[in-house]
Structures are given as structure tokens and as C-alpha cells.
């Protein structure tokens, strides 16, 4: 997965990220670039036909000096982003 974003007054960034888990409503991944709650990001799932998804950061937990655990929410459920089967 690749994450694109930028904060107000900062340069845009992109970073390959390691996904931890995902569901139709969002997901969790590891980043080395600092992000903050409320920030919008663009996710590209390199393993699922380069599907794109805008999301909002809802939680950031510092794991160590270089890595943060980032939880994001999608504006609308999108199980297809992660390649999950659609539920009815």
C-alpha cells in the first residue's frame, strides 16, 4: 500500500506503508511520516489493482522513535478496497 498526504503548510509526501488490518470502514497501517488526527490521506492498494481510497486519520499511536500506528476511517464503506467480499 502507498499512502499520499500533506498537512497544512507542509510539502506533500508519499510512503509505502505496511498494512496491519483493514475492513469496509477503514484500516490500520504503519507509517514513518508524522500525521495527525483529522488529516485526510489517499491510500493506494498496490495489491488490489491499484484501488484508491480517500480516508481520514482517526487515531495515531507512536510505536517507536521511527514508526506510528495509524488508524483511518473511510467516508463510506468500501470492502472492495482491501479485496474483501461485499456483505449484504
BELVEN-V448210 format. One record per pair of residues at least 12 apart in sequence whose C-alpha atoms are under 8 Angstrom apart, sorted by sequence separation. I is the first residue (numbers start at 0). J is the second residue. D is the distance in whole Angstrom. If there is no record, write none. Layout:
# BELVEN-V448210
{{I | J | D} {I | J | D}}
This chain:
# BELVEN-V448210
{{1 | 13 | 7} {2 | 14 | 5} {16 | 28 | 6} {17 | 29 | 5} {41 | 53 | 5} {42 | 54 | 7} {57 | 69 | 8} {58 | 70 | 5} {1 | 14 | 6} {2 | 15 | 6} {16 | 29 | 6} {17 | 30 | 7} {40 | 53 | 6} {41 | 54 | 6} {56 | 69 | 7} {57 | 70 | 6} {58 | 71 | 7} {1 | 15 | 4} {2 | 16 | 7} {16 | 30 | 6} {39 | 53 | 7} {40 | 54 | 5} {56 | 70 | 6} {57 | 71 | 5} {0 | 15 | 6} {1 | 16 | 6} {39 | 54 | 6} {40 | 55 | 6} {56 | 71 | 4} {57 | 72 | 7} {0 | 16 | 6} {14 | 30 | 8} {39 | 55 | 4} {40 | 56 | 7} {55 | 71 | 5} {56 | 72 | 7} {0 | 17 | 7} {38 | 55 | 6} {39 | 56 | 6} {54 | 71 | 6} {55 | 72 | 5} {0 | 18 | 7} {14 | 32 | 8} {37 | 55 | 6} {38 | 56 | 5} {54 | 72 | 5} {55 | 73 | 7} {36 | 55 | 8} {37 | 56 | 5} {54 | 73 | 5} {55 | 74 | 8} {36 | 56 | 5} {37 | 57 | 6} {53 | 73 | 7} {54 | 74 | 7} {35 | 56 | 7} {36 | 57 | 5} {52 | 73 | 7} {53 | 74 | 8} {34 | 56 | 8} {36 | 58 | 6} {35 | 58 | 8} {36 | 59 | 7} {35 | 59 | 7} {34 | 59 | 7} {6 | 34 | 8} {52 | 80 | 7} {25 | 54 | 7} {51 | 80 | 7} {50 | 80 | 6} {6 | 38 | 7} {47 | 80 | 7} {31 | 65 | 6} {32 | 66 | 8} {33 | 67 | 7} {47 | 81 | 7} {4 | 39 | 7} {5 | 40 | 8} {31 | 66 | 5} {32 | 67 | 8} {47 | 82 | 6} {4 | 40 | 5} {30 | 66 | 6} {31 | 67 | 6} {44 | 80 | 7} {3 | 40 | 6} {4 | 41 | 6} {29 | 66 | 6} {30 | 67 | 5} {44 | 81 | 7} {2 | 40 | 7} {3 | 41 | 5} {29 | 67 | 6} {30 | 68 | 7} {2 | 41 | 6} {3 | 42 | 6} {29 | 68 | 5} {30 | 69 | 7} {2 | 42 | 5} {28 | 68 | 6} {29 | 69 | 6} {1 | 42 | 6} {2 | 43 | 6} {27 | 68 | 7} {28 | 69 | 5} {0 | 42 | 7} {1 | 43 | 5} {27 | 69 | 5} {28 | 70 | 7} {0 | 43 | 6} {1 | 44 | 7} {27 | 70 | 4} {0 | 44 | 5} {1 | 45 | 7} {26 | 70 | 6} {27 | 71 | 6} {0 | 45 | 5} {25 | 70 | 8} {26 | 71 | 5} {0 | 46 | 7} {25 | 71 | 5} {26 | 72 | 7} {25 | 72 | 4} {24 | 72 | 6} {25 | 73 | 5} {24 | 73 | 5} {23 | 73 | 8} {24 | 74 | 8} {24 | 75 | 7} {25 | 76 | 8} {24 | 76 | 5} {23 | 76 | 5} {24 | 77 | 6} {23 | 77 | 5} {24 | 78 | 7} {22 | 77 | 8} {23 | 78 | 4} {22 | 78 | 6} {23 | 79 | 8} {23 | 80 | 8} {23 | 81 | 8} {22 | 81 | 7} {21 | 81 | 7} {23 | 83 | 8} {22 | 83 | 8}}
